[in-house]
């Protein structure tokens, strides 16, 4: 591949570059096939396994559901999960909207001022008075 890239091609610079890219594409296809195999086949196999697990779960009387929620290294409580289950479409859309400046300041005012938000060491008191 390196030899193909370093070889001199005649013609206009842009045409030469395009020809090098075409030569590189051949090598990348071979590398991709050798490294990852057939991605479509792998997706088909995994989909079959997931379908089999779903069928087994349904046969055992199980349903797909959220039994736990792990966010930023912390397990959410059951009441939070139940609240998420009760969200209607408007609530879901609202959760996707960016926070307003007033909402951010309200969260800072309501928070425990002695706890830090991240590893930088600044606590909420810093932001309240900063």
N, C-alpha and C positions, 0 to 999 in steps of 0.2 A: 504494500500500500504506500509506503514511504517513497519507494522508487517511482511509482506512478505520479505521486504528487510533485516530486522534484524534477520530473522529466520536462524538457522544453517542448512546448507546443507552438506551432507557427500560427500566425494570424493576429488579429486585433486582440488587445489585452483582455477585453471582456469575453470574447469568444474563447480565448485560451482558458480563462477562469472557468467558464461554463463546461468546457470539455474536461477539465480536471475534476470538477464536481461530479460529472457523470461517471468518470472512472472510479472516483471514491465511493459512489453509491453502490457499485457492484461489490466492493469489499465490505461495506457496511452491511449489506444484505446477508452476506455469508456469515459475518461475525454475529449478527443478530440471531440468525437461525441456529448457529452453533451454541450461542450463549443462552438464549431463552427458549429455543425450540419453537414449536407451534403454539403461539399464544391463544389462538382460537380454540385449539384442542384442549389446552389447559383450562380455559374458561368453561368449556363444555363439560369437562370432567368435574370441576368444582361445582358447577350448577347442578349436575346430577347428584353429587354428594349432599348438597344442601336440600334438594328436593326429597331425597331419601330420608334425611333427618326430619324434615317437616312432616312427611307421611308417618314416620315412626312416632313422632310426638303426638300427632292427631290420633293415631291408633291407641295411644296410651292416655288419651283424654287431655292432653296438654294443648295450650293455645300459645301463639306468639304474643308475648307481652313484655313490658318493661318491669323487671324485678329489682333493678338497682340502677343507680345513675352515679357515675364516678366522674367528677369534674375537678380538674386541677389538683389531683391527688386527694380529693375529699369525697366521701360517699354522701350523697344527698339523702335527706330524711324522707320517710314515707309520705309525709304531708305535702312536701314539695312535689314528689312524683305524682301524687293524686291530683294536685292542682294542675300539673301539666296535662294530665289525662283529660281534665275538664275544659281545657281551652277550646274555644270555638275558632272559626276561621279568622274572625276579626282580631282575636287575641294572638293568634299565631302571626298574623301580619304585623301587629303592634310590636311583637318581640323582635322582629327583623329590622325595625326602624332604628336609626342611630339615636343615641341619647341626646337630649337637649342639654344646653348649658345649665339650665335651672335644675334638671334632674341630677346632673353630676354634682352641683353644689349642695343639693339637698342630701345626697348620699354622703358627702363629706361631712356636712353638719351633723347628720344622724349617727355617723360611725364613732367607734371607740377611738378617741384621740391618741391613746398610748400605743396602739398597734400599728406596725408598719405594713404597708401594702405590698412591698417587694423587698428584695435583698439590698436595695440601695440605702436602707436605714431611715428614710424619711417617714415619720408617722403622720397621722391625719392632722395633728395639731400644727405641723409645719404647713400643710396646705390650707388650713383654716385661717392662719394668720399671715401666710406668705403672699 
